[in-house]
Amino acid sequence: MRDAAVVAAAGALLVTGVARPASSVAPPPSSAAAMYSDATFGYRATPGYDSFVPTATARPPFKKLWSRDFGSVVSAPVAVGGRVFAVVNADPGEPGDAGGPRMELVGLDAATGKALWPQRFLTFEPGATVTFGGGLLYTQTLSGQVRAWDPVSGALKWTVDLGNGYCQYPPTWYRGVLYTQNGRGRAVALSGENGRRLWEVPLVENGWAPVVVDEMGVWIGFDNLAYQLLDRATGKELRRFDVPDMSGGGQNPVALGAGALWLRNEFGDDYNAVAYDRRTGDVLRRLPADATPAFGANRVYIANRGVVRALDTTAGYATRWTYTSPRQAATVRLVAGGYVYVQDGTGELVVLDEKTGAKAWSYRLSAEPHPMTNVVAETDWQGWTVPGIATAQGRLFAPAQNGTLIAFGHA
């Protein structure tokens, strides 16, 4: 669940106009606090990657408000207040080809889809991502160039080059600090206000895993072979856990939910999501899963071979309901405001009632794959950015086929 301090600090710069350490920032006015509690800060929604926005006000059924064609690919959006942001591959390419790349940052009015400012060029490299925190947008390119942007004007605030990076996932903002890793064995903490390097430390492995942050510290996993917990203030290693009983290529990302640290792994045709005790490293449970779990109030949502199960954590992980994809592939992208948003392998976005699993609404975002196509349940990196959907202020934002971003509102 969202840390209240994260929500409060996230609004500090926008409310005061000046970034200060989170500990010295007074809580924002109730209207600002409400805005930040009904927002999606980037890939998997929160610093803990739990995909959970409990106070979201978006409700199905939805109607289309607008759509914008940005080329060939749209990232997981950031949605805050009356604005929505994304990284796009602005090169339209050829049919069947992602094109480019020409990665750019876009900012839009959430109600109309009109541009807030001209698109900001990021890189010709095949990879860029975006996240939000402290009233600023942060982008990161594949080679490790981190930039901060003013979301209102699109003005560049600062730039930091991590050097010799290979960054697949966005950085994570938490209480005034931006945490990231360069994919080549170094973790870095930057001041969210000015980009000043607060610390940089070596890691035990190289890997493309995202950086996940909570009150305990900074969590970085390495393909389910090991994971580390670092002190947020200093980068000092607090714990290191090896995972000797896991084999085969791991699956990212790490996620925090239901009081545990979750990692995915695969070995042949055997796919699992494994929950670890955050203090001891003990395995708490192992569940068949070919997609990263999402979380809700006393719920864990697990998908495997197209079957989504809602597991009740207060009743021994009993299954409360299931949803089955006709294509045997599904990923839970968001749990928001009492609804579960499933990306179905058929190309549809399916919205389910969180309590009963009843289908509340659906919309086709892409053409259904050919019957002979092998549909993968979850691709955490597609078209040179990270996938996902977002919600804020009663609206839903979903990337669709061929670089289109669609906004929905209540019908």
C-alpha positions in Angstrom: 0.0 0.0 0.0 1.1 3.6 -0.6 3.2 5.2 2.1 1.4 8.4 3.2 4.7 10.2 3.5 5.4 9.4 -0.1 2.1 10.9 -1.2 2.7 14.0 0.9 6.3 14.5 -0.2 5.4 13.9 -3.8 3.4 17.1 -3.8 5.9 19.2 -1.9 7.5 20.9 -4.9 4.3 21.5 -6.8 2.7 23.1 -3.7 5.5 25.2 -2.4 7.4 25.9 -5.7 10.7 25.1 -3.9 12.1 21.6 -3.3 13.2 20.9 0.2 14.1 17.8 2.1 11.0 15.7 2.7 11.5 15.8 6.5 11.2 19.6 6.5 8.2 19.8 4.2 4.8 20.5 5.8 2.0 18.2 4.6 0.4 19.7 1.5 -3.1 21.1 1.5 -5.9 18.5 1.5 -6.7 19.2 -2.1 -3.1 18.5 -3.2 -2.9 15.4 -1.0 -6.1 14.1 -2.6 -4.6 14.8 -6.1 -1.5 12.7 -5.3 -3.4 9.9 -3.7 -5.4 9.5 -7.0 -2.4 9.4 -9.3 -0.1 6.9 -11.1 3.6 7.8 -10.7 4.9 5.6 -13.4 5.7 2.0 -14.2 3.7 -0.3 -11.7 2.2 2.9 -10.1 4.3 3.2 -6.9 7.8 3.1 -5.5 7.1 -0.5 -4.3 5.9 -1.7 -7.7 2.7 -3.1 -6.1 0.5 -1.7 -8.9 -2.0 -0.5 -6.3 -3.9 2.8 -6.3 -6.6 2.2 -3.6 -8.1 5.7 -3.7 -8.4 6.0 -7.5 -11.7 7.6 -8.6 -11.9 6.1 -12.1 -14.9 3.8 -12.4 -16.2 1.6 -15.3 -18.0 1.7 -17.6 -15.7 4.0 -19.5 -16.1 6.0 -22.7 -13.2 7.2 -25.0 -12.3 10.8 -24.4 -9.5 11.2 -26.9 -6.6 9.4 -28.6 -3.2 10.5 -29.8 -0.9 8.8 -32.3 2.7 9.2 -31.3 4.6 7.0 -33.7 5.1 3.4 -32.8 5.4 2.9 -29.0 4.0 4.5 -25.9 5.4 3.8 -22.4 3.6 3.2 -19.2 2.0 6.7 -18.6 2.5 9.0 -15.6 -0.9 10.5 -14.6 -1.0 13.2 -12.0 -3.8 15.7 -11.6 -5.0 17.1 -14.9 -1.9 16.0 -16.8 -0.5 12.8 -18.3 3.0 12.1 -19.5 4.8 9.3 -21.4 7.9 8.4 -23.3 7.2 7.6 -26.9 9.1 6.2 -29.9 8.2 9.1 -32.3 9.5 7.2 -35.4 6.5 5.5 -36.9 8.6 2.9 -38.7 7.2 0.5 -41.2 4.4 -2.0 -40.8 5.5 -4.7 -38.4 8.6 -2.6 -37.4 8.9 -0.5 -34.2 10.8 2.1 -36.2 13.6 4.5 -35.1 14.2 4.7 -32.3 13.6 8.4 -31.6 12.6 8.5 -27.9 10.8 11.6 -26.8 8.9 12.8 -23.7 5.4 14.1 -24.2 3.1 16.0 -21.8 -0.6 16.3 -22.4 -3.7 17.9 -20.9 -5.6 14.9 -19.4 -9.0 16.2 -20.4 -8.3 17.0 -24.0 -5.1 15.3 -25.1 -3.7 18.6 -26.2 0.1 19.0 -25.9 1.3 21.0 -22.9 4.6 21.8 -24.6 6.6 20.6 -27.6 7.8 17.0 -27.3 11.3 16.8 -25.7 13.9 14.7 -27.4 15.6 12.2 -25.2 17.8 9.8 -27.3 18.3 7.9 -30.5 19.1 4.9 -28.4 16.6 2.0 -28.1 15.4 2.7 -24.6 14.0 5.5 -22.3 11.6 5.6 -19.4 9.8 8.2 -17.2 8.6 8.5 -13.6 7.3 11.2 -11.3 8.0 12.5 -7.8 8.4 15.7 -5.8 6.6 17.7 -8.4 9.1 16.8 -11.2 9.3 14.3 -14.0 12.4 12.2 -14.4 13.5 10.4 -17.5 16.3 7.9 -17.9 17.8 6.6 -21.1 19.3 3.2 -21.8 22.8 4.4 -21.5 22.1 6.1 -18.1 21.4 9.8 -18.8 19.0 11.0 -16.1 17.1 14.2 -16.6 14.6 16.2 -14.4 11.8 18.1 -16.1 9.2 20.7 -15.0 5.8 19.1 -15.8 4.1 22.4 -16.3 6.5 24.0 -18.8 8.5 21.0 -20.0 11.7 22.9 -19.0 14.8 20.9 -18.3 15.9 21.3 -14.7 19.0 19.2 -14.5 20.9 16.3 -16.2 23.2 13.6 -14.7 25.1 11.1 -16.8 25.5 7.8 -14.9 28.3 6.7 -17.3 28.6 3.4 -19.1 25.0 2.4 -18.1 22.5 -0.1 -19.3 19.3 1.1 -17.8 16.1 -0.8 -18.7 13.8 0.4 -16.0 12.9 3.9 -14.8 14.4 5.4 -11.6 12.4 5.4 -8.4 11.6 8.6 -6.4 11.1 8.2 -2.7 11.0 11.1 -0.1 13.0 13.5 -2.1 15.6 11.1 -3.5 15.9 9.5 -6.9 17.2 5.9 -6.7 18.5 4.0 -9.7 21.2 1.5 -10.9 23.2 1.5 -14.1 22.8 -2.2 -15.0 26.6 -2.7 -14.7 26.9 -3.2 -11.0 26.5 0.3 -9.5 23.6 1.7 -7.5 23.1 5.5 -7.3 21.1 7.9 -5.2 20.5 11.4 -6.6 18.9 14.5 -5.0 15.5 14.9 -6.7 15.9 18.7 -6.4 19.2 19.2 -8.2 20.6 15.8 -9.3 23.5 16.0 -6.8 25.0 12.5 -6.3 24.3 11.5 -2.7 25.9 8.1 -2.8 27.1 5.5 -5.3 27.9 1.9 -4.2 28.9 -1.4 -5.9 26.4 -4.2 -6.2 27.0 -8.0 -5.9 25.7 -8.6 -9.5 25.1 -6.9 -12.8 21.4 -6.9 -13.8 18.6 -5.0 -15.4 16.3 -5.2 -12.4 14.4 -2.1 -11.3 15.1 -0.4 -8.0 12.2 -0.8 -5.5 12.0 1.4 -2.4 10.1 1.3 0.9 10.5 2.3 4.5 13.1 -0.5 5.1 15.4 0.6 2.3 16.4 0.2 -1.3 15.7 -3.3 -2.8 17.6 -4.5 -5.9 17.1 -8.1 -7.2 19.3 -9.9 -9.8 17.3 -12.4 -11.9 16.2 -14.3 -8.8 19.8 -15.3 -8.1 20.3 -12.8 -5.3 18.9 -9.6 -3.9 20.3 -6.8 -1.8 18.8 -4.3 0.7 20.6 -0.9 0.9 20.3 1.9 3.4 18.4 4.8 1.8 20.6 7.5 3.3 24.0 6.0 2.8 23.8 3.1 0.3 25.3 0.8 3.0 24.4 -2.9 2.5 21.9 -3.9 5.2 21.1 -7.4 3.9 22.1 -9.7 1.1 20.2 -12.8 0.2 21.4 -15.5 -2.2 18.7 -17.7 -3.8 20.6 -21.0 -4.4 17.5 -23.1 -5.0 16.5 -21.2 -8.1 17.8 -22.0 -11.5 17.3 -20.7 -15.0 16.9 -17.2 -16.3 15.1 -14.9 -13.8 12.2 -12.6 -14.5 11.9 -9.0 -13.4 10.7 -6.9 -11.8 10.9 -7.1 -8.1 7.7 -6.2 -6.3 6.8 -5.4 -2.7 3.4 -6.5 -1.5 1.5 -8.5 1.2 4.4 -7.8 3.5 6.9 -9.7 1.4 9.4 -9.2 -1.4 8.4 -11.0 -4.6 10.6 -12.3 -7.5 9.7 -14.3 -10.5 11.8 -17.2 -11.9 11.6 -19.7 -14.7 13.1 -23.1 -15.3 12.0 -24.8 -18.5 8.2 -24.6 -18.6 8.0 -24.0 -14.8 7.2 -20.4 -13.9 6.9 -19.2 -10.3 6.5 -16.1 -8.2 8.3 -16.5 -4.9 7.6 -14.5 -1.8 10.5 -13.8 0.6 10.5 -12.6 4.2 11.9 -9.1 4.0 13.9 -9.5 7.2 15.2 -13.1 7.1 15.2 -14.0 3.4 13.2 -17.1 4.1 10.8 -18.4 1.4 7.3 -17.7 2.5 5.5 -19.2 -0.4 6.0 -20.2 -4.1 3.1 -19.8 -6.5 2.8 -20.8 -10.2 3.0 -17.5 -12.1 4.2 -16.3 -15.5 3.6 -12.6 -14.7 4.6 -10.4 -11.8 2.0 -10.2 -9.1 -0.1 -7.2 -8.4 -1.6 -6.4 -5.0 -4.8 -5.0 -3.3 -6.3 -4.7 0.1 -5.6 -8.2 1.6 -5.2 -9.6 -1.9 -2.5 -10.9 -4.2 -3.3 -11.2 -7.9 -1.4 -14.0 -9.6 -1.6 -14.9 -13.3 -0.4 -18.2 -14.8 -1.1 -19.6 -18.2 -3.9 -17.1 -18.7 -5.7 -17.7 -15.4 -5.8 -14.8 -13.0 -6.5 -15.7 -9.4 -7.5 -13.4 -6.6 -5.9 -14.7 -3.4 -7.1 -13.7 0.0 -4.1 -13.1 2.3 -6.3 -13.2 5.4 -7.5 -16.7 4.6 -4.4 -18.7 3.8 -4.2 -17.4 0.3 -7.6 -19.0 -0.6 -8.8 -18.3 -4.2 -11.7 -15.9 -4.1 -12.3 -15.8 -7.9 -10.6 -16.5 -11.2 -10.5 -14.9 -14.6 -9.4 -17.0 -17.7 -8.0 -15.6 -20.9 -9.0 -17.3 -24.1 -5.4 -17.0 -25.3 -3.9 -18.4 -22.1 -2.0 -15.2 -21.4 -2.9 -12.4 -19.0 -1.1 -9.8 -16.8 -2.6 -7.7 -14.0 -1.5 -4.2 -14.8 -3.3 -2.2 -12.2 -5.5 -2.5 -9.1 -7.3 0.8 -8.6 -10.4 2.0 -6.9 -11.9 -1.4 -6.3 -11.2 -2.8 -9.8 -8.6 -5.1 -11.3 -7.2 -4.1 -14.8 -6.1 -7.1 -16.8 -4.1 -7.0 -20.0 -5.5 -10.0 -21.9 -3.5 -11.9 -24.5 -6.4 -11.3 -26.9 -5.5 -7.6 -27.1 -8.2 -6.5 -24.8 -8.0 -4.5 -21.6 -10.5 -6.2 -19.2 -11.7 -4.6 -16.0 -12.9 -6.8 -13.2 -14.7 -6.1 -9.9 -12.1 -6.5 -7.2 -14.5 -8.3 -4.8 -16.3 -10.7 -7.1 -14.2 -10.9 -10.3 -17.2 -10.0 -12.4 -16.4 -8.3 -15.7 -17.2 -4.6 -15.5 -15.9 -3.4 -18.8 -13.5 -4.2 -21.6 -11.9 -2.5 -24.6 -9.8 -3.7 -27.5 -6.4 -2.0 -27.4 -4.8 -4.1 -30.2 -5.8 -6.6 -32.8 -6.1 -10.2 -31.6 -2.9 -12.1 -32.5 -3.0 -14.8 -35.2 -4.1 -18.2 -33.7 -0.6 -19.6 -34.4 1.2 -16.7 -32.6 2.8 -17.6 -29.3 1.4 -14.9 -26.9 3.6 -14.1 -23.9 1.8 -13.2 -20.7 4.1 -10.4 -19.7 6.8 -8.5 -21.5 8.3 -6.0 -19.1 10.3 -4.4 -21.9 8.6 -3.9 -25.2 9.3 -1.5 -28.0 12.2 0.1 -26.1 10.3 1.2 -23.0 8.2 -0.3 -20.2 4.4 -1.1 -20.7 1.5 -0.3 -18.4 -1.6 1.8 -17.8 -2.4 4.7 -15.5 -5.3 6.5 -13.8 -5.8 9.9 -12.2 -8.8 12.1 -11.4 -11.4 9.7 -12.7 -9.7 9.0 -16.0 -7.9 6.0 -17.4 -4.9 6.1 -19.8 -3.9 3.1 -21.9 -1.3 2.7 -24.6 -2.7 1.0 -27.6 -1.5 -0.6 -30.9 0.9 1.3 -33.1 1.9 4.1 -30.7 -1.5 5.4 -29.7 -2.4 6.7 -26.3 -6.1 6.6 -25.4 -7.9 8.4 -22.5 -11.1 7.2 -21.0 -13.6 8.7 -18.7 -16.7 7.5 -17.0 -19.5 6.8 -19.4 
